[in-house]
Amino acid sequence: MGIKDEEFITEKVSFGKFIDRIYRNNNYYVGKHLEKYNLNKSEYKYLIQIYLNEGICQDDIVNRLKVDKYEVARGIKSLIEKGYVYKEKDSIDKRKHRLYITEKGNSIRDGFTAILRESSEILTKGFKEEEKDLVLGFLIRMAQNICEETIKLKNNK
């Protein structure tokens, strides 16, 4: 089954369109539910990285999420001001700061992860387990494909 050029132009089969729609709506859903913790859509992504990797430094978050380092710096500063995170100088490399979760940050972890779980359940509502596995596998491959091409473009500057 071939896809005609005009079908991409009219967005009948544009994968990017649907991925973008999922991304924007999921961000809105999660963001609205995280308002009770005074967290925005960027901050929660950084908080996840710190939950999963206590002692991580900002540069590692930048590299893992492939986002702007100034954006991460702003988000981390806000998380610190809100009392969810604190930083300490690295014991070996004094130029680096390690990020840790505060007691307040730990106190919201269960509610925070429940919101993320709910959004995943909404995204896969009506799917069988095998279908969930297939879709996840496809999305991972799609992400890898576009990441490889993006790296090639960046390296050809």
Salt bridges, closest charged atoms under 4 A:
ASP20 OD2 - ARG24 NE 2.78
GLU35 OE2 - LYS32 NZ 3.51
GLU43 OE1 - LYS82 NZ 2.78
GLU81 OE2 - LYS77 NZ 3.93
ASP90 OD2 - ARG98 NE 2.65
ASP93 OD1 - ARG95 NE 3.10
GLU129 OE2 - LYS132 NZ 3.19
GLU149 OE2 - LYS152 NZ 3.07
